[in-house]
Amino acid sequence: RGVARGERARKVAGMLERVGLPGAAGKRVDELSGGQRQRVAIARSLVLEPTLLLLDEPLGALDLKLRERMKIELKQLQADFGTTFVYITHDQSEALVLSDRVAVMQAGRFEQVGSPQELYYAPATPFVAGFVGANNRLAGRVVAVDAAVVGVRTEAGWAVRALAHQPLALGAAATVFVRPEAAVLGRSPAELALPPAVTVHAGEVASLLFDGANSAVLLRERQSRAEFRVALPQTGRYADLRVGEPVVFGFAADRARCFAGSPPA
C-alpha cells in the first residue's frame, strides 16, 4: 500500500499493543493461541484504517475476561478510526454494549432496527421482546382495554395489566412480556408500593441463582404454581431470601408490554 517501512513498523507495533499483543510481531502463527490469532486478524484489518469493516463473531474464540476487554477496545478503536463496524453476533451483551444501532434478524428478515435502548425497552415484535434479554412470558386473553393499557387474564389465572403494542380487542389472545428486573418482590403487599390497579401475586421462592451483583430468583405462584423470574440485587433487605420462603410480587403496567397472539417459541 506504499507505506514506508518505518511507518509500517510503528503502526504494526501500535496496533498489536491495542489488541493486547505487544511484542508478538516476530512470533510464528503456530506459536499463537486461537484467541491470539483472532486478535491478530482484527489488528490486520484495523491497521489498514478501512471505512467499513465487517466482523463476523470476532470475539468467539476468546475467554470471558479477554472478551470483555476486547469489547471496550473495539468500541474505542471504532471511535478512534471513525470506521463503520458491521458486527454480527449471537451474543446479546456484545450487541447492546458495542452498537449505536442494532438489527435483529429472524429467518432472513429484519424484525427491528434501532438503538440498543429501543430494542430493550420498546421491542417492536414479540420475537424481539422474547429474544433480546431475559423476559417472563405470560400468555392469556384480553379482558379489559383502557387506552394504551390492556388487562389480561393469563392461562395461570393471573390478572395483569400491560402497555399494548397495538390495538387489541376483548377476548383476543395476547402475550405479556415482563423483564425480571421490572418486577418487584417483597415479604408483604405493603412493601411493594405498587399502584392499586396492579394485582399482587402470592408465591414462594423456588430457587436462587447467584449471578454476581444480582440473584436470579425463580418464584412459584401459590395457587396456580406458575413460575415467574425476578432479578434481585445482592444488597438490600431481600439479600437474605431463602428457598421456600413466602413472598409477594408484582409489576406496574408501564413496565410490561403486551402483543397479540401466543408467545413465540
C-alpha positions, 0 to 999 in steps of 0.5 A, spaced: 500 500 500 506 504 499 507 505 506 514 506 508 517 501 512 518 505 518 511 507 518 509 500 517 513 498 523 510 503 528 503 502 526 504 494 526 507 495 533 501 500 535 496 496 533 498 489 536 499 493 543 491 495 542 489 488 541 493 486 547 499 483 543 505 487 544 511 484 542 508 478 538 510 481 531 516 476 530 512 470 533 510 464 528 502 463 527 503 456 530 506 459 536 499 463 537 493 461 541 486 461 537 484 467 541 491 470 539 490 469 532 483 472 532 486 478 535 491 478 530 486 478 524 482 484 527 489 488 528 490 486 520 484 489 518 484 495 523 491 497 521 489 498 514 484 504 517 478 501 512 471 505 512 467 499 513 469 493 516 465 487 517 466 482 523 463 476 523 463 473 531 470 476 532 470 475 539 468 467 539 474 464 540 476 468 546 475 467 554 470 471 558 475 476 561 479 477 554 472 478 551 470 483 555 476 487 554 476 486 547 469 489 547 471 496 550 477 496 545 473 495 539 468 500 541 474 505 542 478 503 536 471 504 532 471 511 535 478 512 534 478 510 526 471 513 525 470 506 521 463 503 520 463 496 524 458 491 521 458 486 527 454 480 527 453 476 533 449 471 537 451 474 543 446 479 546 451 483 551 456 484 545 450 487 541 447 492 546 454 494 549 458 495 542 452 498 537 449 505 536 444 501 532 442 494 532 438 489 527 435 483 529 434 478 524 429 472 524 429 467 518 432 472 513 428 478 515 429 484 519 424 484 525 427 491 528 432 496 527 434 501 532 438 503 538 440 498 543 435 502 548 429 501 543 430 494 542 430 493 550 425 497 552 420 498 546 421 491 542 417 492 536 415 484 535 414 479 540 420 475 537 424 481 539 421 482 546 422 474 547 429 474 544 433 480 546 434 479 554 431 475 559 423 476 559 417 472 563 412 470 558 405 470 560 400 468 555 392 469 556 386 473 553 384 480 553 379 482 558 379 489 559 382 495 554 383 502 557 387 506 552 394 504 551 393 499 557 390 492 556 388 487 562 389 480 561 387 474 564 393 469 563 392 461 562 395 461 570 389 465 572 393 471 573 390 478 572 395 483 569 395 489 566 400 491 560 402 497 555 399 494 548 403 494 542 397 495 538 390 495 538 387 489 541 380 487 542 376 483 548 377 476 548 383 476 543 389 472 545 395 476 547 402 475 550 405 479 556 412 480 556 415 482 563 423 483 564 425 480 571 428 486 573 421 490 572 418 486 577 418 487 584 418 482 590 417 483 597 415 479 604 408 483 604 403 487 599 405 493 603 412 493 601 411 493 594 408 500 593 405 498 587 399 502 584 392 499 586 390 497 579 396 492 579 394 485 582 399 482 587 401 475 586 402 470 592 408 465 591 414 462 594 421 462 592 423 456 588 430 457 587 436 462 587 441 463 582 447 467 584 449 471 578 454 476 581 451 483 583 444 480 582 440 473 584 436 470 579 430 468 583 425 463 580 418 464 584 412 459 584 405 462 584 401 459 590 395 457 587 396 456 580 404 454 581 406 458 575 413 460 575 415 467 574 423 470 574 425 476 578 432 479 578 434 481 585 440 485 587 445 482 592 444 488 597 438 490 600 433 487 605 431 481 600 439 479 600 437 474 605 431 470 601 431 463 602 428 457 598 421 456 600 420 462 603 413 466 602 413 472 598 409 477 594 410 480 587 408 484 582 409 489 576 406 496 574 403 496 567 408 501 564 413 496 565 410 490 561 408 490 554 403 486 551 402 483 543 397 479 540 397 472 539 401 466 543 408 467 545 413 465 540 417 459 541 
